[in-house]
Amino acid sequence: MKRREFTSTAVLGAALGAPVWALAQAGGGLVAGRDFQLVDPRAPVDAPVGKVEVVEFFWYSCPHCNAFEPQLAAWLKKLPKDVAFKRVPVAFRDDFVPQQRLYYALEAMGLVDKLHAKVFEAIHVQRQRLARAEDIGPWIASQGVNEGQFMEQYNSFMVNAKARRATQLQDAYRIDGVPALGIAGRFYTDGVLAKSMERALQVTEVLVAEVRAGR
């Protein structure tokens, strides 16, 4: 997937302001526009007051997202209590929407912990497409889930609304490649900027600390 051109470091340094710029550099040698990107205007956040929101943007059929999932899962086990994490499935084209609905239907049924990683496995290891409702329903049934109940959620107004909102948030962060991480509606990083998704998590930790400190 084509990634957008990033604004120059000098321009972002001025936009961030001296405190964030200096502290970001002190906190791990980060440079705005190279290791992370400023989101301006800011993207909306759902986290309550006192929480720092971190968003993972992903697509089930993306091999890089599949490779990142174990790293992310391990990172989430150590997540500080003041960090609110959420996953957001992207839709760069209309044919991504079924997998957006798949994720939000799992969420609605409380099945993310049980089946999220298994969706990646089905697609990338077992080579199942799971790209259309006709593919997704039978696979869900094979996992011991009532297919009718799942498809009711999959086609529900709530899931459709969440899928639309996910695309709006993707656009607000100006995402054009996954996996990617958004922080507090203010910052964005990914494997291209950070040079690896492992380091992108480290960059995220520094930026969370910046937000936590009120900078």
C-alpha positions as CSV (number, residue, x, y, z in Angstrom):
1,M,0.0,0.0,0.0
2,K,1.3,3.4,-0.9
3,R,2.3,5.6,2.1
4,R,1.9,9.3,2.2
5,E,4.7,11.7,2.0
6,F,5.8,12.9,5.4
7,T,6.2,16.6,6.3
8,S,9.7,17.7,6.9
9,T,11.3,17.5,10.3
10,A,11.9,21.2,10.4
11,V,8.3,22.1,9.8
12,L,7.1,19.6,12.4
13,G,9.6,20.8,15.0
14,A,8.1,24.3,14.8
15,A,4.6,22.9,14.9
16,L,5.3,20.8,18.0
17,G,6.8,23.6,20.0
18,A,10.0,23.5,22.0
19,P,8.9,21.5,25.1
20,V,7.6,18.5,23.2
21,W,10.4,18.7,20.6
22,A,13.2,18.8,23.3
23,L,11.7,16.2,25.5
24,A,11.0,13.8,22.7
25,Q,14.7,14.1,21.7
26,A,15.7,13.5,25.3
27,G,13.4,10.6,25.6
28,G,15.2,8.2,23.3
29,G,16.6,10.4,20.6
30,L,13.3,10.9,18.8
31,V,12.8,13.4,16.0
32,A,9.4,14.6,14.9
33,G,8.9,13.9,11.2
34,R,11.4,11.1,11.3
35,D,10.3,8.8,14.2
36,F,6.7,10.0,14.5
37,Q,4.3,12.4,12.9
38,L,2.2,15.2,14.3
39,V,-1.5,14.8,13.7
40,D,-2.9,18.3,12.9
41,P,-5.8,18.9,13.2
42,R,-6.0,16.4,16.1
43,A,-7.9,13.2,15.7
44,P,-10.9,12.5,18.0
45,V,-10.3,10.3,21.0
46,D,-12.7,8.1,23.1
47,A,-10.5,7.6,26.2
48,P,-11.9,9.1,29.4
49,V,-10.2,12.0,31.2
50,G,-7.0,10.8,32.8
51,K,-6.4,8.1,30.2
52,V,-4.0,8.2,27.2
53,E,-5.5,6.6,24.1
54,V,-3.4,4.4,21.9
55,V,-4.9,3.1,18.7
56,E,-3.7,0.2,16.5
57,F,-4.8,0.5,12.9
58,F,-4.8,-2.9,11.2
59,W,-6.2,-5.0,8.4
60,Y,-6.7,-8.8,8.9
61,S,-5.3,-9.6,5.4
62,C,-2.1,-7.6,5.9
63,P,0.9,-9.8,6.4
64,H,2.7,-7.1,8.3
65,C,-0.2,-6.8,10.8
66,N,-0.1,-10.6,11.2
67,A,3.6,-10.5,12.0
68,F,3.1,-7.6,14.4
69,E,0.2,-9.2,16.4
70,P,2.4,-11.4,18.7
71,Q,4.6,-8.4,19.6
72,L,1.5,-6.2,20.2
73,A,-0.1,-8.9,22.4
74,A,3.0,-9.1,24.5
75,W,3.2,-5.3,24.8
76,L,-0.5,-5.2,25.9
77,K,0.2,-7.5,28.8
78,K,2.4,-4.7,30.3
79,L,0.1,-1.8,29.5
80,P,0.0,0.9,32.2
81,K,-3.4,1.4,33.8
82,D,-3.7,5.0,32.5
83,V,-3.4,3.8,28.8
84,A,-6.6,3.1,27.0
85,F,-5.9,0.8,24.0
86,K,-8.2,0.1,21.1
87,R,-7.9,-1.6,17.7
88,V,-9.3,0.0,14.6
89,P,-9.6,-2.0,11.4
90,V,-9.0,0.1,8.3
91,A,-10.8,0.3,5.0
92,F,-8.7,1.7,2.2
93,R,-11.2,0.3,-0.3
94,D,-14.8,-1.0,-0.2
95,D,-13.6,-4.6,-0.2
96,F,-11.9,-4.0,3.2
97,V,-15.3,-3.4,4.9
98,P,-16.3,-7.0,5.5
99,Q,-13.2,-7.5,7.7
100,Q,-14.0,-4.3,9.5
101,R,-17.5,-5.7,10.3
102,L,-15.9,-9.0,11.2
103,Y,-13.8,-7.3,13.9
104,Y,-16.7,-5.3,15.3
105,A,-19.0,-8.3,15.3
106,L,-16.4,-10.2,17.3
107,E,-16.2,-7.2,19.7
108,A,-20.0,-7.0,20.1
109,M,-20.1,-10.7,21.0
110,G,-17.2,-10.5,23.4
111,L,-15.1,-12.8,21.2
112,V,-12.1,-10.6,20.4
113,D,-9.8,-12.3,23.0
114,K,-10.9,-15.7,21.8
115,L,-10.9,-15.3,18.0
116,H,-8.9,-12.2,17.0
117,A,-5.6,-14.0,16.7
118,K,-7.3,-17.0,15.1
119,V,-8.6,-14.8,12.3
120,F,-5.0,-13.9,11.4
121,E,-4.1,-17.6,11.6
122,A,-6.9,-18.6,9.3
123,I,-6.0,-16.0,6.7
124,H,-2.2,-16.2,6.8
125,V,-1.5,-19.8,7.9
126,Q,-4.5,-21.7,6.7
127,R,-4.9,-19.6,3.6
128,Q,-8.6,-18.8,4.0
129,R,-9.6,-15.5,2.4
130,L,-12.4,-14.4,4.9
131,A,-12.9,-11.5,2.6
132,R,-16.7,-11.7,2.2
133,A,-19.7,-12.4,4.4
134,E,-20.1,-15.7,2.6
135,D,-16.6,-16.7,3.7
136,I,-16.8,-15.3,7.2
137,G,-20.1,-16.9,8.3
138,P,-19.0,-20.6,7.8
139,W,-15.6,-19.9,9.4
140,I,-17.3,-18.4,12.4
141,A,-19.5,-21.5,12.7
142,S,-16.3,-23.7,12.5
143,Q,-15.1,-21.9,15.7
144,G,-18.1,-23.0,17.6
145,V,-20.0,-19.7,17.4
146,N,-23.7,-19.5,16.4
147,E,-23.5,-18.3,12.8
148,G,-26.9,-16.8,12.8
149,Q,-26.3,-14.7,15.9
150,F,-22.9,-13.6,14.6
151,M,-24.3,-12.6,11.2
152,E,-27.1,-10.6,13.0
153,Q,-24.3,-8.6,14.7
154,Y,-22.3,-8.4,11.5
155,N,-25.2,-6.8,9.6
156,S,-26.4,-4.7,12.6
157,F,-26.7,-0.9,12.6
158,M,-24.2,-0.7,15.5
159,V,-21.5,-2.6,13.6
160,N,-22.1,-0.6,10.4
161,A,-21.8,2.6,12.4
162,K,-18.5,1.4,14.0
163,A,-17.1,0.5,10.7
164,R,-17.9,3.9,9.3
165,R,-16.4,5.6,12.3
166,A,-13.2,3.5,12.0
167,T,-12.8,4.8,8.5
168,Q,-13.3,8.3,9.7
169,L,-10.6,7.9,12.4
170,Q,-8.3,6.3,9.8
171,D,-8.7,9.4,7.7
172,A,-8.3,11.8,10.7
173,Y,-4.9,10.2,11.4
174,R,-4.2,10.2,7.6
175,I,-3.4,6.5,7.7
176,D,-2.4,4.9,4.4
177,G,-0.4,1.9,5.6
178,V,-0.8,-0.7,8.3
179,P,0.1,-1.6,11.0
180,A,0.2,1.9,12.5
181,L,-0.2,3.4,15.9
182,G,-2.0,6.6,16.9
183,I,-1.4,8.3,20.3
184,A,-3.9,10.6,22.0
185,G,-5.2,11.9,18.7
186,R,-1.9,13.9,18.5
187,F,0.8,11.6,17.2
188,Y,1.2,8.8,14.6
189,T,4.0,6.3,14.1
190,D,4.5,3.1,12.1
191,G,7.2,0.7,11.0
192,V,8.4,3.0,8.2
193,L,8.9,6.0,10.5
194,A,10.3,4.0,13.4
195,K,12.2,1.6,11.2
196,S,10.4,-1.4,12.8
197,M,7.2,-2.1,14.6
198,E,9.1,-3.1,17.6
199,R,10.7,0.3,17.8
200,A,7.3,1.9,16.9
201,L,6.1,0.5,20.3
202,Q,9.1,2.1,22.0
203,V,8.3,5.4,20.3
204,T,4.7,5.1,21.4
205,E,5.8,4.7,25.0
206,V,7.8,7.9,24.8
207,L,4.9,9.8,23.3
208,V,2.5,8.4,25.9
209,A,4.8,9.7,28.6
210,E,4.8,13.1,26.9
211,V,1.0,13.2,27.0
212,R,0.9,11.9,30.5
213,A,3.2,14.7,31.6
214,G,0.8,17.2,30.1
215,R,3.2,18.3,27.3
